């Protein structure tokens, strides 16, 4: 049976990132996607212009409907926008048996706050204890931790610190668990900067876990896939990330 992944995230009308991109990636990765929108956004390729909240009851009902429609093999959580939504998602996922991957979307790459301080506090207390993996970039880690070990203390089973915001000459993603630290080094691709790399990475990890992979192998394969897609973006001269 085809694995089924529940995605809870904001919607980018251009499908460069967020829920629409995640569902596109899941199809490529041979998984069925079930989606719940947490917020609607107005964006250009370069800028976030507006966030339009979704009623909390709609988020709660959407998750319930998705789970009632069939088994969920993994969950990917993206942009949640505000504390009330974080709380609702935490309640709805408390009894999920499968892996939960949290992409702590805090700020938009093109400017704009996507999760305020109250929401960040709720994320720490309500979702990190449920997370199989939380995958912050460096600014998100500083806002939540400020170290990966801090996020483990808060209850996350594993932390993947993505290095895209690091020094220009290096690209290192680091997986941190209670067993130790595992770096994934790579060559930075210069040229076109694609949108939604964090969304793609966490969705790919969720898909690979849903298909029965171990955490380490799923992270490694997802990183390799996203890095190849970034290189393909540079070759095509487009910012639309497409996983193979």
Legacy VTK file of the C-alpha trace (Angstrom):
# vtk DataFile Version 3.0
C-alpha trace
ASCII
DATASET POLYDATA
POINTS 244 float
0.000 0.000 0.000
1.249 3.478 -0.841
2.397 5.296 2.320
0.304 8.267 3.404
1.825 11.470 4.810
-0.172 14.186 6.546
1.148 17.695 5.911
0.077 20.593 8.134
1.408 23.867 6.748
0.755 27.272 5.259
-0.140 27.694 1.601
2.085 29.488 -0.907
-0.029 30.342 -3.981
3.023 29.956 -6.224
3.743 26.436 -4.862
7.424 27.237 -4.365
7.108 26.328 -0.695
4.543 25.337 1.906
1.675 22.897 1.560
1.308 22.982 -2.231
4.994 22.293 -2.766
4.953 19.564 -0.109
2.100 17.709 -1.818
3.946 17.987 -5.126
7.090 16.515 -3.557
5.151 13.668 -1.936
3.755 12.642 -5.294
7.287 12.478 -6.688
8.383 10.424 -3.685
5.601 7.870 -4.216
3.549 8.831 -1.202
-0.056 9.933 -0.873
-0.414 13.352 0.694
-3.178 14.632 2.945
-3.038 18.385 3.511
-4.306 20.809 6.145
-3.865 24.561 5.639
-2.838 26.634 8.663
-2.664 30.020 6.903
-3.040 31.493 3.426
-0.248 33.710 2.182
0.111 36.362 -0.486
3.588 36.172 -2.014
5.744 37.031 -4.941
8.775 34.946 -5.828
10.883 37.263 -3.660
8.618 38.575 -0.910
5.951 37.633 1.587
3.247 40.295 1.308
0.526 39.078 3.652
-0.538 36.195 5.896
-4.246 35.468 6.178
-5.048 33.272 9.195
-7.185 30.155 9.021
-9.727 29.590 11.772
-8.350 27.235 14.438
-11.460 25.064 14.258
-10.822 24.543 10.543
-7.292 23.341 11.295
-8.553 20.993 13.985
-11.361 19.645 11.788
-9.008 19.254 8.830
-6.608 17.097 10.825
-9.467 14.999 12.179
-10.875 14.483 8.677
-7.475 13.535 7.261
-6.886 10.991 9.984
-10.405 9.567 9.683
-9.851 8.984 5.952
-7.137 6.405 6.541
-3.926 5.514 8.390
-1.194 8.147 8.530
2.327 6.778 8.180
4.125 10.054 8.948
3.344 13.708 9.665
5.168 16.789 8.440
4.417 20.038 10.294
5.396 23.328 8.694
4.208 26.908 9.177
1.713 27.248 12.039
1.518 31.049 12.251
0.269 31.530 15.816
0.077 29.927 19.254
-3.579 28.884 19.026
-2.814 26.824 15.934
0.248 25.270 17.564
-1.896 24.228 20.522
-4.576 22.748 18.264
-2.010 20.788 16.270
-0.363 19.557 19.458
-3.715 18.290 20.742
-4.563 16.634 17.418
-1.230 14.829 17.080
-0.778 13.734 20.692
-1.783 10.130 19.950
-0.071 9.739 16.559
2.065 6.602 16.534
4.125 7.370 13.420
7.028 9.780 13.013
6.362 13.514 13.273
8.744 15.847 11.456
8.643 19.501 12.510
9.934 22.273 10.251
9.860 25.282 12.621
8.981 27.990 10.112
9.548 31.288 11.942
10.533 33.931 9.398
9.949 34.173 5.663
13.030 34.133 3.468
11.738 37.230 1.689
10.908 39.057 4.934
8.065 38.774 7.418
7.382 36.940 10.678
5.576 33.617 10.288
5.506 32.602 13.963
5.431 35.156 16.795
6.939 34.813 20.274
3.827 33.216 21.776
3.804 30.740 18.930
7.466 29.922 19.484
6.819 29.263 23.168
3.936 26.974 22.248
6.116 25.177 19.708
8.703 24.470 22.391
6.202 23.110 24.900
3.526 21.476 22.716
5.209 20.148 19.567
8.873 19.511 20.315
7.978 16.782 22.858
6.060 15.017 20.050
8.740 15.444 17.375
10.674 12.536 15.969
12.805 15.165 14.258
12.847 18.957 14.312
14.782 20.605 11.478
15.651 24.264 12.096
17.961 26.350 9.974
20.554 28.389 11.852
18.340 31.470 12.530
15.478 29.216 13.647
17.800 27.310 15.958
18.963 30.548 17.552
15.350 31.605 18.055
14.252 28.319 19.626
17.308 26.849 21.361
19.771 28.342 20.954
21.514 24.947 20.615
20.438 21.604 19.201
21.007 20.053 22.616
18.470 22.506 24.070
15.840 21.180 21.655
16.642 17.609 22.713
16.112 18.626 26.325
12.712 20.050 25.349
11.723 16.588 24.118
12.611 16.260 20.435
14.081 12.856 19.633
16.470 14.287 17.056
17.496 17.663 15.620
18.690 18.331 12.085
20.385 21.723 11.861
20.439 22.754 8.217
23.421 24.773 7.096
22.064 26.777 4.196
22.382 30.007 6.187
25.998 29.301 7.128
29.196 30.625 5.632
29.185 30.927 1.816
32.108 28.569 1.371
30.636 25.659 3.314
27.448 23.625 3.478
27.081 21.335 6.464
23.851 19.872 7.810
24.174 18.310 11.260
22.011 15.551 12.747
22.063 15.586 16.541
20.625 12.785 18.678
21.220 11.425 22.158
23.754 9.084 20.536
25.899 11.852 19.090
26.423 14.196 16.159
26.514 13.273 12.476
27.535 15.924 9.928
26.550 15.863 6.263
29.057 17.935 4.324
28.557 19.123 0.793
29.543 21.659 -1.820
27.482 24.833 -1.907
25.851 25.522 -5.267
26.134 29.142 -6.373
23.827 30.916 -8.766
20.043 30.718 -8.550
18.748 30.399 -4.967
15.693 28.102 -5.029
12.703 28.645 -2.747
11.408 26.066 -0.299
14.502 23.977 0.327
13.599 23.470 3.995
10.065 22.439 3.071
11.364 19.963 0.513
13.934 18.499 2.900
11.528 17.856 5.771
8.844 16.517 3.429
11.342 14.132 1.858
12.426 12.915 5.291
8.796 12.336 6.290
8.162 10.419 3.051
11.214 8.212 3.474
10.314 7.451 7.094
6.755 6.638 5.992
8.244 4.153 3.519
10.045 2.384 6.371
13.482 3.972 6.332
15.555 4.557 9.447
16.033 8.116 10.643
19.699 8.245 9.641
19.192 6.789 6.176
16.110 8.932 5.551
17.947 12.115 6.492
20.941 11.164 4.356
18.819 10.319 1.303
16.683 13.443 1.662
19.724 15.706 1.920
21.229 14.098 -1.177
17.966 14.524 -3.109
17.512 18.184 -2.151
21.123 19.056 -2.945
20.738 17.472 -6.385
17.538 19.462 -6.920
19.299 22.702 -5.939
22.028 21.979 -8.500
19.340 21.308 -11.105
17.725 24.672 -10.313
21.020 26.414 -10.974
21.402 24.559 -14.267
17.865 25.462 -15.364
18.002 29.032 -14.072
14.818 28.669 -12.041
13.940 28.959 -8.352
11.305 26.192 -8.480
12.705 23.187 -6.651
11.794 19.803 -8.150
12.784 16.548 -6.468
13.671 13.535 -8.612
LINES 1 245
244 0 1 2 3 4 5 6 7 8 9 10 11 12 13 14 15 16 17 18 19 20 21 22 23 24 25 26 27 28 29 30 31 32 33 34 35 36 37 38 39 40 41 42 43 44 45 46 47 48 49 50 51 52 53 54 55 56 57 58 59 60 61 62 63 64 65 66 67 68 69 70 71 72 73 74 75 76 77 78 79 80 81 82 83 84 85 86 87 88 89 90 91 92 93 94 95 96 97 98 99 100 101 102 103 104 105 106 107 108 109 110 111 112 113 114 115 116 117 118 119 120 121 122 123 124 125 126 127 128 129 130 131 132 133 134 135 136 137 138 139 140 141 142 143 144 145 146 147 148 149 150 151 152 153 154 155 156 157 158 159 160 161 162 163 164 165 166 167 168 169 170 171 172 173 174 175 176 177 178 179 180 181 182 183 184 185 186 187 188 189 190 191 192 193 194 195 196 197 198 199 200 201 202 203 204 205 206 207 208 209 210 211 212 213 214 215 216 217 218 219 220 221 222 223 224 225 226 227 228 229 230 231 232 233 234 235 236 237 238 239 240 241 242 243
